């Protein structure tokens, strides 16, 4: 599937979307000597989980002679379930940490549930379907995409929280010594990002740079909306050709979701994680996050489209065990609050 074939024309909304309030957590206590179902993650004494539901009503159908069916009156309702599991001997620090997860889940849900659902359903019913089955199949696909997008965003912000707080140890940064400070740091980072697809590509003067050239590839599964990355992923260039990152740093971008068209003409994507590992030792060199991601026509000749967004490196996100000037520059940039813009281009994708 060629990304350039996706229409970027704005479609009129045909969907009534209701977002239910995010609920207070259901607190479940357990005997810490017993194995839990589902089991806790290794090293975790408790956890918080959010499940997102998308309920869709059956739309109205109108037969169009010789041109299939049109739909109207589509209703969508978004809801969530919020659960905290704690051992009976949980410390106050653990309770506070898991409450922080709940607070951030609520924040992300309130910030993005409507916009991501609206993007997923944007254009539904703007043109006729071949038949009712086709209309219902598209409806279910959009609902699944919205549910995944919201869930991924909630998982994303909680992964950032665990990284900033070191899973509640609060030992990475002098500014984050409590769960509440961790929550505030995550929200501050999220609020610093502009809307997806609304900035121009540029290179910060003085910042170190490096990257992976072609044949890096981007793949879109048109059924699930999942975008994955493959091909070349080892650094092949840097400001200093002798930088230890070249030929050694391996870039891994976690999958993201193609959500849907935004009013600004770009396609909204879910945020995701970016990791650089040492291909020689397997050690992690950088743990970071990609925010404000969108797909839009490329401003670079020879490419049909580009994915652009912001790279956020949280405290403790750089582990420069190889003495790389590139990683040192990224560390300095993150400490001064500079945001490095990542500009990715893609020329094709396939299922």
N, C-alpha and C positions, 0 to 999 in steps of 0.2 A: 504494500500500500504506500503510495507516494504522498508524503505529508503535504506537498503543495496542492494536492487536489481538494483539500479540506476548505470549504467555503468560509471566508471570514466576513461575509455580509451579515449585518445585524438582522436578527429575526424578531418578530413581534411575540411577546409572551402569551402563552395560551394556558398557563398553569396557575392555580391558586395554591399558594404554599403557606402552611401553618407550622410554626416551630413551637413545640411545647416547652415550658420552662425546664431548665436543667434541675433535676431533683437533688435534695439533700442525700447524703450517703446512707445506705443501709449498712450498719456496723455488724459484722459477723465475728464472734470470738471463737477461738479454738484452743484445744489442748496442744501446746507446742511439742509434746512428746509423740503425737500421732501424725502420720502422713496425711496430707490434705489432698482433696480431690476437687478441682485440678491441683496438681502439686505447685508449690511455690517455686519461683525461679531459684537456681543455685545461689546461695549466699544471702537470700532475702528472708527476713523474719516475718514480714507481712506484705500486703500488696493492696493496690486499688485498681479496680477495673471499671471501664465504661463500655457499655454496649449501646450502639446506636440503631434505631429502627426507622425504616421508611415505609409508611403505609400509603398506598395509592388506591384511589377510588376508580371505578370503571368509568371511562369517559363516555360522553354521548357520541353516537355515530350518525352520520348523514351520508346516504348513498348519493354519489355523483355519477349520473349516467355516463358510461364510457370512460370514467376517470377514477375509479376506486371509491374510497370513503374518506370523509373528513371527520375530525374529532373536535370536540369542544367540551367545556365545563370540567376540565381535569382538575382534581384536588389531590394534594400531597400533604401528608402530615409527618413531621420529624419529631422523634422522641428519644429519650435516653434512659438508661438504668445505671445507677452509680453504687458500687459496692466496695467497702473497705473490709479487708480481713486482717485481724489482729490476734496475736496470741494472748492468752489470759494474763500473762505476766509482762505485757508490752510496757516499755518505758515511755515516758512522756515525749522523749525525742522521737521515738518511732511513731507514736500517735500523731505528732506534729508533722512528721515527714509525709505520712500517708494522707493526712488532711491537705497537705500542700499539693499532692497529686490530684486530689478531688477539686481543690480550688482552681488549679490550672486546667483541668478537664472542663470545668464549668466555664472558665474564661474562653477557652478555644471554641467550645460549643456555641457560646453566645456570640462570639465574633464571626464565626465562619459557617455555621449550620445553614443559615438562610442563603448566603451568597453562593456557597458551593452547590446547594440544591437548585438554586435558580440557574446557575451556569449549566448544571447537568440537564435540566429540563428546557433550557432556552431553545426555542424553535420547534418544540414538540407540537405537532398539529399545524405548522405553518404551510405545509403542502400535503396533498392527499396521500393516503396509503393505498397499496394495491387491494387490501382487504382488512377485515377486523383483526385477523390473526397477526398480520404484520404490524398493525398499530399497537396491539397488546404486547408483542415481543419487544418492540422499541421502548415501550413504556417500562417494562420490567428491566431492560438493560439500563435505562437512565436511572431508575430507582437504585439498582445495584451500584452503579457508578457513584451516585450521590452518597450512599451509605458508606462505601469504601473510602471516598474522599474525606468525609468528616471523621471517620474512624482513624484514618491514617494521620490526619492533622492532630488529633488528640494523642495518639501514640507518639507522634513527633515531638510535641511540646513536652510530654512527660519524659521522653528520652533526653531532651535538652536539660530538663530539671535534674535528672539523675546524674548527668555528666557534671553540671555546675556544682551540685551538692555532694558529688561522689557517693551517691546512694545514701545520703543522710549523714555521712561522716563530716561534711562541711569543712574540709581541710584543704581545698584547692585555692581559695582566694581569701584575703583578709576582709573582703567586703561581704562574704557569705559565710556566716558562722551559725545561722539558724535557718530553720525551714522557711520561715517567713521572709527572710532576706533572699533565700533562693528563689522563692515565688516572685518576689519583686524584681530580681535580676532577670528572670526569664521574661516577665511581662514587659520590662523596659526594652529588652532586646527585640521582642516581637513588635512593639510599638514603634521602633525606629525604622521599620521597613515601609517603604511606600507601596501603594497598590501595585499588584503584579501587572507587568506589561506597559508601565508608564514612564520608563526612564530610557535615556539614550546611552548607548555604549560609549565608554571612554576608559582611558587608562590613567589611574592616579599617578602623577609624576612622583618619582622617587621611590615607588614601591617596587619590591623585588617581583620578578615574574618568572614563570616557568609553565610548562604544560605538555600536553600530549597532542601531537598532530595526527593527521590522517594516517591510517584508515580507521580511526575511531568511528563507531557506528551507533545509531539510535534505532530502536525497534519499537513499533507500536502494535499491540494486539487490539485490533479494532472491535473485538467482541467484549473483552474485559476492560478496555481502556488503559491497560497497564503499559507503561513505557519502561523499557530496559535498555541497558547500555552494554556494548560489546566491542569486539575488535581490539585495536591497539590501546593499551592502557598503562604503558610504562613511559615515564617522563623521557622525552627526547629533546627537550630544549630548556634553557634557563638563561638568565641574564649573563651568568658566567658559564661558558661551555664546560668548564672543569668542575662545576658544582657537583657534589656527591649525590644529589638527587637524580641527576641524569643517568639513565640506564638502570636505575635502582628503585626509585619511588614508583609504586604501583597505585594508581588511582581507582577507587571503587565508588561508584555512585549507586545508591540503593534505588530500587524501582520507584516510580511516581505514577500518579493517576492522571490521565487526560480527562479533565472534568467537563469542560464545555465552554461555549463562547461567552465572552464578557461584552459589556456595552462599549468598551473602548476598542473593540475589534480584535483583541488578542484572545487566545485560548488559555483559560485558567488551568494550571497544573497544581498538583499537591506538592507541598514542601517535602524535602527528603534529606538524607544524610550523605555526607561525602567523607570518605576515609582514605588516607594515604598510608600504605604499609611498605615496609622494607622487604623487597622481593628476595633478598638474600637471607635474612634472619626470620622473616615473618612478623617482626615487631611492628606495632602501630607507631606511625610518625606524626599523624595528625588526625584528630576526630573533630569534624565540623558539620555544619548544617547549611543547606541551600534554601533560602527563603524567597518569597515573592516571585515564584517561578511562573513563567508564561511562555507560550509558543506564539510566534508572530513571523511575518515575512522577514527574510534576512536583509540586512543592510550591507552585507558583504557579498561582492560579486561571485557568481559561481555556485551559490547555495540557494536552495528553495526556501528554507526557513531557518529560524534559530530559536534556541531555548535560552532565555536570559533570566538572571536572578542575582541575589546577593549571597555572598559567602559569609557566614557568621561563625567565628571561632570563639568558643566559650573559654572562660578561665580553665587552665589545665588541659587545653585541647591540643597543645603542641608538645611532642616528645622528640626532641632533636638529638637522637642518639647517634646520628651519622655526621654531625657537624656541618649541616647544609646551610649555605648562605641564604638560599631561598626560604627555608623554614625559619631561619633567624629573622628575615625580613617580614615574614607573615606574622611571627610572634610579636615583633615590634609594632606592626600595624594594628594587631588586635588589642594591644595594650594601650595604644593611643586613641582607640575608639574608631579608627578608620575602617570603612567598610570596603572590602575588595569586591569589585563587580566581576562576575563570571559571565563570559559571553560564549555560549556554545552554539555551534551551527550544525545542522543536520541536512542531508540532501535526500535521504530516503528512509523508509521503514518498512518492515514486513511483519506479517503475522507470525 
